[in-house]
Amino acid sequence: MVLIACALAQTDELGRLQQNAVAGPLDKILPRKNYSAATYAFHMNRVCDEARGAVLERRGEAHTPRYRFSEPLMQPLAILKGLHDDHR
């Protein structure tokens, strides 16, 4: 769900997103869950690892990282997967 929220999050002109941009889409996908930033940051960092396919790239300072999809087609694929699984 976090990856789908990342795909729906607001990005800058280079396709990078901030961690806090994931909160809004995640709240819409999983209403009434109220995940903390630390929880979804944990999941975002995990999908940056090679063991998880390195779907996201993490750049920048430790306290202000920016993320982007390592392969541009992964973003629409995550959205389509969410629609297919009916995660609004």
Backbone atoms as SQL, in Angstrom:
CREATE TABLE atoms (id INTEGER PRIMARY KEY, chain TEXT, resi INTEGER, resn TEXT, atom TEXT, x REAL, y REAL, z REAL);
INSERT INTO atoms VALUES
  (1, 'A', 1, 'MET', 'N', 0.809, -1.183, 0.000),
  (2, 'A', 1, 'MET', 'CA', 0.000, 0.000, 0.000),
  (3, 'A', 1, 'MET', 'C', 0.865, 1.265, 0.000),
  (4, 'A', 2, 'VAL', 'N', 2.001, 1.184, 0.666),
  (5, 'A', 2, 'VAL', 'CA', 2.898, 2.343, 0.716),
  (6, 'A', 2, 'VAL', 'C', 3.451, 2.639, -0.676),
  (7, 'A', 3, 'LEU', 'N', 3.758, 1.621, -1.434),
  (8, 'A', 3, 'LEU', 'CA', 4.283, 1.833, -2.777),
  (9, 'A', 3, 'LEU', 'C', 3.224, 2.469, -3.680),
  (10, 'A', 4, 'ILE', 'N', 1.981, 2.056, -3.534),
  (11, 'A', 4, 'ILE', 'CA', 0.892, 2.665, -4.296),
  (12, 'A', 4, 'ILE', 'C', 0.743, 4.131, -3.888),
  (13, 'A', 5, 'ALA', 'N', 0.822, 4.402, -2.595),
  (14, 'A', 5, 'ALA', 'CA', 0.745, 5.781, -2.110),
  (15, 'A', 5, 'ALA', 'C', 1.900, 6.614, -2.667),
  (16, 'A', 6, 'CYS', 'N', 3.076, 6.036, -2.772),
  (17, 'A', 6, 'CYS', 'CA', 4.219, 6.740, -3.368),
  (18, 'A', 6, 'CYS', 'C', 3.926, 7.084, -4.823),
  (19, 'A', 7, 'ALA', 'N', 3.303, 6.162, -5.541),
  (20, 'A', 7, 'ALA', 'CA', 2.987, 6.390, -6.948),
  (21, 'A', 7, 'ALA', 'C', 1.966, 7.512, -7.115),
  (22, 'A', 8, 'LEU', 'N', 1.117, 7.702, -6.122),
  (23, 'A', 8, 'LEU', 'CA', 0.080, 8.732, -6.190),
  (24, 'A', 8, 'LEU', 'C', 0.504, 10.060, -5.570),
  (25, 'A', 9, 'ALA', 'N', 1.626, 10.074, -4.901),
  (26, 'A', 9, 'ALA', 'CA', 2.079, 11.270, -4.180),
  (27, 'A', 9, 'ALA', 'C', 2.529, 12.373, -5.127),
  (28, 'A', 10, 'GLN', 'N', 2.434, 13.592, -4.639),
  (29, 'A', 10, 'GLN', 'CA', 2.892, 14.774, -5.379),
  (30, 'A', 10, 'GLN', 'C', 4.413, 14.719, -5.518),
  (31, 'A', 11, 'THR', 'N', 4.915, 14.972, -6.721),
  (32, 'A', 11, 'THR', 'CA', 6.353, 14.960, -6.969),
  (33, 'A', 11, 'THR', 'C', 6.815, 16.328, -7.454),
  (34, 'A', 12, 'ASP', 'N', 8.132, 16.520, -7.440),
  (35, 'A', 12, 'ASP', 'CA', 8.695, 17.743, -8.001),
  (36, 'A', 12, 'ASP', 'C', 8.907, 17.555, -9.499),
  (37, 'A', 13, 'GLU', 'N', 9.535, 18.523, -10.138),
  (38, 'A', 13, 'GLU', 'CA', 9.730, 18.482, -11.591),
  (39, 'A', 13, 'GLU', 'C', 10.629, 17.342, -12.061),
  (40, 'A', 14, 'LEU', 'N', 11.380, 16.742, -11.153),
  (41, 'A', 14, 'LEU', 'CA', 12.252, 15.623, -11.501),
  (42, 'A', 14, 'LEU', 'C', 11.658, 14.275, -11.107),
  (43, 'A', 15, 'GLY', 'N', 10.410, 14.281, -10.681),
  (44, 'A', 15, 'GLY', 'CA', 9.742, 13.042, -10.308),
  (45, 'A', 15, 'GLY', 'C', 10.093, 12.543, -8.916),
  (46, 'A', 16, 'ARG', 'N', 10.679, 13.417, -8.094),
  (47, 'A', 16, 'ARG', 'CA', 11.058, 13.024, -6.737),
  (48, 'A', 16, 'ARG', 'C', 9.956, 13.417, -5.761),
  (49, 'A', 17, 'LEU', 'N', 9.801, 12.620, -4.731),
  (50, 'A', 17, 'LEU', 'CA', 8.789, 12.917, -3.729),
  (51, 'A', 17, 'LEU', 'C', 9.413, 12.948, -2.349),
  (52, 'A', 18, 'GLN', 'N', 8.795, 13.727, -1.494),
  (53, 'A', 18, 'GLN', 'CA', 9.221, 13.776, -0.106),
  (54, 'A', 18, 'GLN', 'C', 8.414, 12.760, 0.686),
  (55, 'A', 19, 'GLN', 'N', 8.971, 12.350, 1.792),
  (56, 'A', 19, 'GLN', 'CA', 8.311, 11.375, 2.647),
  (57, 'A', 19, 'GLN', 'C', 6.920, 11.830, 3.065),
  (58, 'A', 20, 'ASN', 'N', 6.785, 13.088, 3.442),
  (59, 'A', 20, 'ASN', 'CA', 5.492, 13.567, 3.931),
  (60, 'A', 20, 'ASN', 'C', 4.430, 13.642, 2.843),
  (61, 'A', 21, 'ALA', 'N', 4.812, 13.575, 1.569),
  (62, 'A', 21, 'ALA', 'CA', 3.849, 13.597, 0.472),
  (63, 'A', 21, 'ALA', 'C', 3.062, 12.293, 0.372),
  (64, 'A', 22, 'VAL', 'N', 3.533, 11.271, 1.058),
  (65, 'A', 22, 'VAL', 'CA', 2.891, 9.953, 1.013),
  (66, 'A', 22, 'VAL', 'C', 1.704, 9.881, 1.969),
  (67, 'A', 23, 'ALA', 'N', 1.674, 10.728, 2.979),
  (68, 'A', 23, 'ALA', 'CA', 0.632, 10.667, 4.014),
  (69, 'A', 23, 'ALA', 'C', -0.775, 10.800, 3.429),
  (70, 'A', 24, 'GLY', 'N', -1.009, 11.777, 2.582),
  (71, 'A', 24, 'GLY', 'CA', -2.342, 11.999, 2.006),
  (72, 'A', 24, 'GLY', 'C', -2.853, 10.815, 1.206),
  (73, 'A', 25, 'PRO', 'N', -2.087, 10.354, 0.205),
  (74, 'A', 25, 'PRO', 'CA', -2.552, 9.199, -0.553),
  (75, 'A', 25, 'PRO', 'C', -2.716, 7.941, 0.310),
  (76, 'A', 26, 'LEU', 'N', -1.834, 7.741, 1.272),
  (77, 'A', 26, 'LEU', 'CA', -1.932, 6.558, 2.130),
  (78, 'A', 26, 'LEU', 'C', -3.190, 6.616, 2.989),
  (79, 'A', 27, 'ASP', 'N', -3.551, 7.799, 3.455),
  (80, 'A', 27, 'ASP', 'CA', -4.786, 7.954, 4.233),
  (81, 'A', 27, 'ASP', 'C', -6.028, 7.642, 3.402),
  (82, 'A', 28, 'LYS', 'N', -5.961, 7.926, 2.103),
  (83, 'A', 28, 'LYS', 'CA', -7.095, 7.611, 1.226),
  (84, 'A', 28, 'LYS', 'C', -7.162, 6.118, 0.914),
  (85, 'A', 29, 'ILE', 'N', -6.007, 5.486, 0.789),
  (86, 'A', 29, 'ILE', 'CA', -5.962, 4.052, 0.498),
  (87, 'A', 29, 'ILE', 'C', -6.367, 3.239, 1.723),
  (88, 'A', 30, 'LEU', 'N', -5.864, 3.639, 2.876),
  (89, 'A', 30, 'LEU', 'CA', -6.127, 2.926, 4.133),
  (90, 'A', 30, 'LEU', 'C', -6.756, 3.877, 5.153),
  (91, 'A', 31, 'PRO', 'N', -8.027, 4.235, 4.941),
  (92, 'A', 31, 'PRO', 'CA', -8.646, 5.180, 5.875),
  (93, 'A', 31, 'PRO', 'C', -8.754, 4.592, 7.281),
  (94, 'A', 32, 'ARG', 'N', -8.703, 5.452, 8.244),
  (95, 'A', 32, 'ARG', 'CA', -8.829, 5.107, 9.662),
  (96, 'A', 32, 'ARG', 'C', -7.635, 4.334, 10.213),
  (97, 'A', 33, 'LYS', 'N', -6.558, 4.230, 9.473),
  (98, 'A', 33, 'LYS', 'CA', -5.361, 3.550, 9.983),
  (99, 'A', 33, 'LYS', 'C', -4.413, 4.524, 10.676),
  (100, 'A', 34, 'ASN', 'N', -4.315, 5.752, 10.171),
  (101, 'A', 34, 'ASN', 'CA', -3.468, 6.794, 10.749),
  (102, 'A', 34, 'ASN', 'C', -2.033, 6.334, 11.008),
  (103, 'A', 35, 'TYR', 'N', -1.387, 5.868, 9.964),
  (104, 'A', 35, 'TYR', 'CA', 0.005, 5.448, 10.079),
  (105, 'A', 35, 'TYR', 'C', 0.895, 6.650, 10.360),
  (106, 'A', 36, 'SER', 'N', 1.879, 6.451, 11.197),
  (107, 'A', 36, 'SER', 'CA', 2.830, 7.522, 11.479),
  (108, 'A', 36, 'SER', 'C', 3.845, 7.609, 10.345),
  (109, 'A', 37, 'ALA', 'N', 4.501, 8.742, 10.263),
  (110, 'A', 37, 'ALA', 'CA', 5.526, 8.934, 9.237),
  (111, 'A', 37, 'ALA', 'C', 6.634, 7.901, 9.383),
  (112, 'A', 38, 'ALA', 'N', 6.971, 7.539, 10.599),
  (113, 'A', 38, 'ALA', 'CA', 8.036, 6.554, 10.823),
  (114, 'A', 38, 'ALA', 'C', 7.651, 5.186, 10.245),
  (115, 'A', 39, 'THR', 'N', 6.365, 4.855, 10.311),
  (116, 'A', 39, 'THR', 'CA', 5.915, 3.558, 9.792),
  (117, 'A', 39, 'THR', 'C', 6.061, 3.486, 8.289),
  (118, 'A', 40, 'TYR', 'N', 5.539, 4.474, 7.564),
  (119, 'A', 40, 'TYR', 'CA', 5.654, 4.375, 6.112),
  (120, 'A', 40, 'TYR', 'C', 7.063, 4.701, 5.633),
  (121, 'A', 41, 'ALA', 'N', 7.831, 5.470, 6.397),
  (122, 'A', 41, 'ALA', 'CA', 9.239, 5.697, 6.039),
  (123, 'A', 41, 'ALA', 'C', 10.010, 4.383, 6.088),
  (124, 'A', 42, 'PHE', 'N', 9.701, 3.562, 7.077),
  (125, 'A', 42, 'PHE', 'CA', 10.325, 2.245, 7.184),
  (126, 'A', 42, 'PHE', 'C', 10.069, 1.434, 5.913),
  (127, 'A', 43, 'HIS', 'N', 8.816, 1.416, 5.464),
  (128, 'A', 43, 'HIS', 'CA', 8.468, 0.652, 4.258),
  (129, 'A', 43, 'HIS', 'C', 9.074, 1.264, 3.002),
  (130, 'A', 44, 'MET', 'N', 9.130, 2.592, 2.940),
  (131, 'A', 44, 'MET', 'CA', 9.750, 3.242, 1.784),
  (132, 'A', 44, 'MET', 'C', 11.227, 2.887, 1.700),
  (133, 'A', 45, 'ASN', 'N', 11.903, 2.878, 2.832),
  (134, 'A', 45, 'ASN', 'CA', 13.322, 2.532, 2.842),
  (135, 'A', 45, 'ASN', 'C', 13.548, 1.070, 2.484),
  (136, 'A', 46, 'ARG', 'N', 12.629, 0.213, 2.875),
  (137, 'A', 46, 'ARG', 'CA', 12.773, -1.204, 2.546),
  (138, 'A', 46, 'ARG', 'C', 12.692, -1.456, 1.047),
  (139, 'A', 47, 'VAL', 'N', 11.823, -0.741, 0.334),
  (140, 'A', 47, 'VAL', 'CA', 11.731, -0.957, -1.112),
  (141, 'A', 47, 'VAL', 'C', 12.848, -0.245, -1.872),
  (142, 'A', 48, 'CYS', 'N', 13.739, 0.416, -1.158),
  (143, 'A', 48, 'CYS', 'CA', 14.959, 0.963, -1.769),
  (144, 'A', 48, 'CYS', 'C', 16.063, -0.090, -1.803),
  (145, 'A', 49, 'ASP', 'N', 15.933, -1.128, -1.002),
  (146, 'A', 49, 'ASP', 'CA', 16.944, -2.184, -0.918),
  (147, 'A', 49, 'ASP', 'C', 16.903, -3.102, -2.133),
  (148, 'A', 50, 'GLU', 'N', 18.070, -3.569, -2.530),
  (149, 'A', 50, 'GLU', 'CA', 18.173, -4.521, -3.634),
  (150, 'A', 50, 'GLU', 'C', 17.372, -5.796, -3.346),
  (151, 'A', 51, 'ALA', 'N', 17.341, -6.213, -2.098),
  (152, 'A', 51, 'ALA', 'CA', 16.615, -7.423, -1.722),
  (153, 'A', 51, 'ALA', 'C', 15.121, -7.300, -2.020),
  (154, 'A', 52, 'ARG', 'N', 14.615, -6.094, -2.037),
  (155, 'A', 52, 'ARG', 'CA', 13.202, -5.840, -2.332),
  (156, 'A', 52, 'ARG', 'C', 13.009, -5.312, -3.752),
  (157, 'A', 53, 'GLY', 'N', 14.028, -5.415, -4.578),
  (158, 'A', 53, 'GLY', 'CA', 13.926, -5.001, -5.967),
  (159, 'A', 53, 'GLY', 'C', 14.331, -3.571, -6.257),
  (160, 'A', 54, 'ALA', 'N', 14.707, -2.825, -5.238),
  (161, 'A', 54, 'ALA', 'CA', 15.126, -1.425, -5.392),
  (162, 'A', 54, 'ALA', 'C', 14.148, -0.653, -6.276),
  (163, 'A', 55, 'VAL', 'N', 12.882, -0.723, -5.925),
  (164, 'A', 55, 'VAL', 'CA', 11.841, -0.047, -6.694),
  (165, 'A', 55, 'VAL', 'C', 11.964, 1.462, -6.557),
  (166, 'A', 56, 'LEU', 'N', 12.345, 1.924, -5.371),
  (167, 'A', 56, 'LEU', 'CA', 12.561, 3.344, -5.143),
  (168, 'A', 56, 'LEU', 'C', 14.040, 3.627, -4.952),
  (169, 'A', 57, 'GLU', 'N', 14.444, 4.824, -5.357),
  (170, 'A', 57, 'GLU', 'CA', 15.797, 5.317, -5.080),
  (171, 'A', 57, 'GLU', 'C', 15.686, 6.391, -4.022),
  (172, 'A', 58, 'ARG', 'N', 16.589, 6.372, -3.071),
  (173, 'A', 58, 'ARG', 'CA', 16.607, 7.380, -2.012),
  (174, 'A', 58, 'ARG', 'C', 17.815, 8.269, -2.226),
  (175, 'A', 59, 'ARG', 'N', 17.590, 9.579, -2.234),
  (176, 'A', 59, 'ARG', 'CA', 18.667, 10.560, -2.427),
  (177, 'A', 59, 'ARG', 'C', 18.552, 11.658, -1.395),
  (178, 'A', 60, 'GLY', 'N', 19.639, 12.341, -1.165),
  (179, 'A', 60, 'GLY', 'CA', 19.619, 13.509, -0.301),
  (180, 'A', 60, 'GLY', 'C', 20.083, 13.227, 1.106),
  (181, 'A', 61, 'GLU', 'N', 19.940, 14.223, 1.945),
  (182, 'A', 61, 'GLU', 'CA', 20.365, 14.153, 3.332),
  (183, 'A', 61, 'GLU', 'C', 19.500, 13.164, 4.113),
  (184, 'A', 62, 'ALA', 'N', 20.059, 12.636, 5.184),
  (185, 'A', 62, 'ALA', 'CA', 19.348, 11.654, 6.000),
  (186, 'A', 62, 'ALA', 'C', 18.063, 12.221, 6.593),
  (187, 'A', 63, 'HIS', 'N', 18.050, 13.494, 6.948),
  (188, 'A', 63, 'HIS', 'CA', 16.868, 14.082, 7.570),
  (189, 'A', 63, 'HIS', 'C', 15.875, 14.658, 6.556),
  (190, 'A', 64, 'THR', 'N', 16.267, 14.780, 5.293),
  (191, 'A', 64, 'THR', 'CA', 15.358, 15.271, 4.247),
  (192, 'A', 64, 'THR', 'C', 15.523, 14.471, 2.954),
  (193, 'A', 65, 'PRO', 'N', 15.312, 13.174, 2.997),
  (194, 'A', 65, 'PRO', 'CA', 15.509, 12.384, 1.785),
  (195, 'A', 65, 'PRO', 'C', 14.405, 12.639, 0.760),
  (196, 'A', 66, 'ARG', 'N', 14.730, 12.398, -0.474),
  (197, 'A', 66, 'ARG', 'CA', 13.758, 12.433, -1.571),
  (198, 'A', 66, 'ARG', 'C', 13.823, 11.069, -2.236),
  (199, 'A', 67, 'TYR', 'N', 12.691, 10.636, -2.698),
  (200, 'A', 67, 'TYR', 'CA', 12.573, 9.324, -3.317),
  (201, 'A', 67, 'TYR', 'C', 12.048, 9.488, -4.733),
  (202, 'A', 68, 'ARG', 'N', 12.408, 8.528, -5.573),
  (203, 'A', 68, 'ARG', 'CA', 11.804, 8.453, -6.898),
  (204, 'A', 68, 'ARG', 'C', 11.841, 6.999, -7.347),
  (205, 'A', 69, 'PHE', 'N', 10.994, 6.674, -8.288),
  (206, 'A', 69, 'PHE', 'CA', 10.959, 5.313, -8.797),
  (207, 'A', 69, 'PHE', 'C', 12.212, 5.069, -9.631),
  (208, 'A', 70, 'SER', 'N', 12.872, 3.961, -9.380),
  (209, 'A', 70, 'SER', 'CA', 14.109, 3.657, -10.095),
  (210, 'A', 70, 'SER', 'C', 13.847, 3.391, -11.579),
  (211, 'A', 71, 'GLU', 'N', 12.713, 2.821, -11.885),
  (212, 'A', 71, 'GLU', 'CA', 12.284, 2.600, -13.274),
  (213, 'A', 71, 'GLU', 'C', 11.005, 3.404, -13.474),
  (214, 'A', 72, 'PRO', 'N', 10.963, 4.305, -14.438),
  (215, 'A', 72, 'PRO', 'CA', 9.791, 5.154, -14.617),
  (216, 'A', 72, 'PRO', 'C', 8.467, 4.398, -14.796),
  (217, 'A', 73, 'LEU', 'N', 8.501, 3.234, -15.385),
  (218, 'A', 73, 'LEU', 'CA', 7.269, 2.486, -15.605),
  (219, 'A', 73, 'LEU', 'C', 6.720, 1.830, -14.335),
  (220, 'A', 74, 'MET', 'N', 7.506, 1.800, -13.283),
  (221, 'A', 74, 'MET', 'CA', 7.022, 1.215, -12.027),
  (222, 'A', 74, 'MET', 'C', 5.934, 2.068, -11.383),
  (223, 'A', 75, 'GLN', 'N', 5.977, 3.368, -11.592),
  (224, 'A', 75, 'GLN', 'CA', 4.972, 4.244, -10.994),
  (225, 'A', 75, 'GLN', 'C', 3.578, 3.942, -11.544),
  (226, 'A', 76, 'PRO', 'N', 3.373, 3.957, -12.871),
  (227, 'A', 76, 'PRO', 'CA', 2.029, 3.617, -13.357),
  (228, 'A', 76, 'PRO', 'C', 1.659, 2.159, -13.081),
  (229, 'A', 77, 'LEU', 'N', 2.636, 1.269, -13.041),
  (230, 'A', 77, 'LEU', 'CA', 2.354, -0.123, -12.720),
  (231, 'A', 77, 'LEU', 'C', 1.813, -0.256, -11.304),
  (232, 'A', 78, 'ALA', 'N', 2.381, 0.478, -10.361),
  (233, 'A', 78, 'ALA', 'CA', 1.889, 0.449, -8.979),
  (234, 'A', 78, 'ALA', 'C', 0.459, 0.977, -8.911),
  (235, 'A', 79, 'ILE', 'N', 0.159, 2.029, -9.666),
  (236, 'A', 79, 'ILE', 'CA', -1.200, 2.579, -9.687),
  (237, 'A', 79, 'ILE', 'C', -2.178, 1.563, -10.277),
  (238, 'A', 80, 'LEU', 'N', -1.794, 0.947, -11.390),
  (239, 'A', 80, 'LEU', 'CA', -2.660, -0.062, -12.009),
  (240, 'A', 80, 'LEU', 'C', -2.884, -1.251, -11.092),
  (241, 'A', 81, 'LYS', 'N', -1.852, -1.663, -10.393),
  (242, 'A', 81, 'LYS', 'CA', -1.990, -2.769, -9.441),
  (243, 'A', 81, 'LYS', 'C', -2.967, -2.389, -8.333),
  (244, 'A', 82, 'GLY', 'N', -2.864, -1.168, -7.845),
  (245, 'A', 82, 'GLY', 'CA', -3.788, -0.701, -6.817),
  (246, 'A', 82, 'GLY', 'C', -5.218, -0.671, -7.311),
  (247, 'A', 83, 'LEU', 'N', -5.435, -0.218, -8.546),
  (248, 'A', 83, 'LEU', 'CA', -6.777, -0.208, -9.117),
  (249, 'A', 83, 'LEU', 'C', -7.299, -1.621, -9.318),
  (250, 'A', 84, 'HIS', 'N', -6.427, -2.492, -9.767),
  (251, 'A', 84, 'HIS', 'CA', -6.824, -3.883, -9.970),
  (252, 'A', 84, 'HIS', 'C', -7.234, -4.548, -8.672),
  (253, 'A', 85, 'ASP', 'N', -6.505, -4.256, -7.610),
  (254, 'A', 85, 'ASP', 'CA', -6.800, -4.847, -6.302),
  (255, 'A', 85, 'ASP', 'C', -7.846, -4.051, -5.541),
  (256, 'A', 86, 'ASP', 'N', -8.378, -2.985, -6.193),
  (257, 'A', 86, 'ASP', 'CA', -9.420, -2.123, -5.624),
  (258, 'A', 86, 'ASP', 'C', -8.966, -1.381, -4.376),
  (259, 'A', 87, 'HIS', 'N', -7.731, -0.875, -4.395),
  (260, 'A', 87, 'HIS', 'CA', -7.234, -0.031, -3.316),
  (261, 'A', 87, 'HIS', 'C', -7.350, 1.411, -3.765),
  (262, 'A', 88, 'ARG', 'N', -8.360, 2.079, -3.302),
  (263, 'A', 88, 'ARG', 'CA', -8.614, 3.460, -3.740),
  (264, 'A', 88, 'ARG', 'C', -7.874, 4.438, -2.898);
